Amino acid sequence: MKAGELVPEFEAKNQNGETVSLSSLLETGPIVLFFYPKAMTPG
């Protein structure tokens, strides 16, 4: 992704193991997403 691109809808598990969606997070206001490589991998 590049800065300014729209993120497609997705679901992921939070720190409590609960499934959350992007749209549910946006209901409470703006969010910041960080994307980074898997730990201990090059890149």
SULLINBEL-V623679 format. One record per residue. RES is the residue in one small letter. PSI is psi in degrees with one decimal (* if undefined). Layout:
BEGIN
RES	PSI
RES	PSI
END
This chain:
BEGIN
m	155.8
k	156.4
a	133.1
g	-12.0
e	147.8
l	140.4
v	130.7
p	156.2
e	138.7
f	164.5
e	146.5
a	163.6
k	138.3
n	-172.8
q	-15.8
n	4.5
g	5.8
e	142.5
t	128.1
v	152.9
s	158.8
l	-44.7
s	-35.3
s	-35.4
l	-36.6
l	-16.7
e	-28.3
t	1.1
g	-175.8
p	150.8
i	161.5
v	127.8
l	134.7
f	129.6
f	130.7
y	158.2
p	157.8
k	143.2
a	143.9
m	26.6
t	155.2
p	150.2
g	*
END
